[in-house]
Amino acid sequence: MYRILVVDDEEKIRALIRKYAEFEGHKITEAENGMQAVELCRRDPGAFDIIIMDVMMPELDGFSAAAEIKKTCQAPVLMLSARGEEYDKIHGFELGADDYVVKPFSPKELMLRINAIMNRVRPSIAQPRQTESFGGLTVDLGARTVSVDGQRVELSPKEYDLLTYLMKNKGLALTREQLLTNVWGYDFYGDDRTLDTHIKLLRKRLGPYSGFIVTLRGVGYRFEAPDV
């Protein structure tokens, strides 16, 4: 979850970004212009993990606002602009922008760019091995292995990703769209049959614990299992 400051004088743009960002689980704060953004960052320099800044705004343009914010705030800045000329992009990068996206933009691509920026500025740190167990089903998240009653079962990378996503959202009703988006990614152009096929294969691999994956007719799937 990232704390994102969205700065744009167009309410529809802010609402569009909020919709997609909150779907990803991020927390959104909005500012209508550069001055508001500067004040929010001055008030609490550590309040935001990343800032999405429009360039052309009243009172204080995005370039000037970003330059001012950079004096006190270390959050990366992604610039939005209807102007895609090379000069504008270079100017943005010279001011310390981490990325530059031209309007109109794809909200899905914007989310991917946000993740890419955050992966660069916050490189993952190796974590101690973590194991999750549900009855006789054991998942080693560090080694990416799955065991059923003590016996290793071989899963394809996508089957493993599907299982762990279901597992991490235990008890929640997950729609087909959520599963395809979060397991296969935004660039997936297949259909629901792909998901159903992987669910069928995954249940076969889990053997006596196949019932942990519950079908929700007309909705999607839910992972139900006892904690051990």
N, C-alpha and C positions, 0 to 999 in steps of 0.2 A: 504494500500500500504506500503510495506516494502522496505527499501534500502538495497539491498543484495550485499555483496562482494563475488564473486566466485573466489576461488584460486585453480588452477589446471594447470599442465603443458600440459595436453592433451586438444587441442582445441575442439575436438569433445565432450568431457565431458562438457566443458564450454558452448558450443553451445546448447547442450541438456538441460542443466539446464536453460539457458537463455530463450529458447523457452517456457518451461512450466511456468517459473516464470513470464515472461512478459504476458503470457496468463491470469495469475491470477491478473495482474495489478501491479506487482512489478517493481521496478527500479533496473537494474543490472549494476554492475561495475565488470570488469574482471581483474585478475592478473595472470601472467604466472608462478610465483614462489613465494616462501615465502618472499624473499627480497622485491619484489614489494609490497606485501601485507603489510609488516611492514612499508615501507615508506609511503604508502597511509594512514595508520592509524596514523602514527606520524604526518603527515601533517595536518590531521583533525580528531582528536579522536572521534568526534561525527558524522562523515559522514555516518556511516552505522548502521543499526538496527540489522543485523545479518551477520555472516561470515560463509561461507561454505568453509572448508579448507581440501584439499587433504593432505595425510600424506607423501607419497613418491614423492618428488620433488627435482630437482637439486638446487644447490646453498644453499638453506636453507630448510630443511624438515618441514613438517607441524607441528609437535610437537614443534620444536624449534621456529617456527614463531608464533604459538599460544601463547607460553609462553612469548615471547617478546611483542606481541600485548596486552596481558592482563595487562602489566605494565602501559599502558596509555589509553587503550580503554576498555569500559565496555560492548561492544556488545557481545552477546552470540556467541559461536562458535560450529558449527556442523562439526565433522570430517568425512572425506571420506577416505576409505582405501580398498585396495584389500586384506589386511591381516585382518582376522577375529579372530585371536587368542585372548584368554581371556587377556593375558598379555598386548597386544596392546590396547585393550579397557580400561583396568584398567589404563594404563599409560596415555591415553588421558583424562580420567576423573580426574585423579590426577592433571593434568595440568590445569584443569578448564573447559574442554570441556562440553558442555551441552547435546550433543548427539553424537553417533558414528554409522555411516552407512557403511556397507560393500559393496564394488563393486563386481559384477554388481548390481545396485540398480534400483528400480522402481522410475521413476521421479514423478509419482503421489504420491507414499508413501513419497518421499522426501518433497514434498510440504505440505503434512499433518504433517510431523514432524516439519517443519518450523513453521507452524501455532501453533502447540502444544507448541513449545518452546516460541514463542512470547506471547501466552496466559498465560504462567507461569510467564514470566519476566515482562509482562505488563498486569496485571489483569484488567479486565474491571471495570470501575467506573460507578456507577449508574447515568444515565442521566435523566434530566427532561423529563417528558412525552412529546412526539412529535406526533402531529397529522397532517396527510396529507389529503387534500380534493380535489376531482376532481368532480365538479358539485355536485350531491347528494350522491356521494360515499365518505365515510370518513373512513380512516384507522388510528387507534390509535396504533402507533408502540410500545408504552410503555406497554399498556395493551393487545396487540395482539388481538384487536377486530376490526370488520368491520361493518359499518352501511350503509344501503341503504335508502336514504330519511328519515333519523332519526330513522329507525328501525334496531335493531341488527340482523345480519345474522350469522348463525353458519357455520364456515368453519372448515374442518379437518386441523390438523397441516400442512400437505403437501400442501393443497390448499392455506392456508395462506402464507406459504413460497413462493409458486409459484407466488401468487399475488404481494407480496412485492418485489420479485426479478424483476418482470416485471415492477412494478411501479418505482422502483429505477433506472431502465434503460429506463425510458420513452423516446420514440422517436427513440430508437435504434432497429435495426433488430437483434433479438436474434436467433441463430441457435438452432436446436433441441439438438445438442451436448452440447452447452453452458448451456441450461436449465437443461438438465439431469445431467450434471456435477456439476453445482452450486446449484441446488435445491435438487437433490437426492444424490449427493455425488459420490466420486470416486469408491465406492464399489457397485454401482448399476449394476445389471446384467440383467435388464429387456430389453424391447424394446420400440420403439417409441409409441406403442399403450398406454403405461402407461401415457405418457405425454398427448396424445390426449384425453384420458379419463378424466384426471384431468382438462384439459382446458374446456372440455364440461361441467363438473360438476361446475367449477368455473363460467363460463358464466351463468349457470342456477341460481346460488346463487346471481349473480350481477343484475339479472333482467333487468331493463331498461338500465343499463350501461354495458351490456354484450358486446356491440359494441366497448368498449374501448380496448378489446383484439382483435387485427387484425391478421388474418391468412396471412402469407407470403408463398404462394405456392412454394414448393421445397426448402424452407429455414427454416422457423420456425414461430415465432410470434413477434409482436410488440405491446407495450402499447401506445395508443394514447388517450389523454384526456385533456380537458381544465383545466388550473390552476384557482383556486378560492382564 
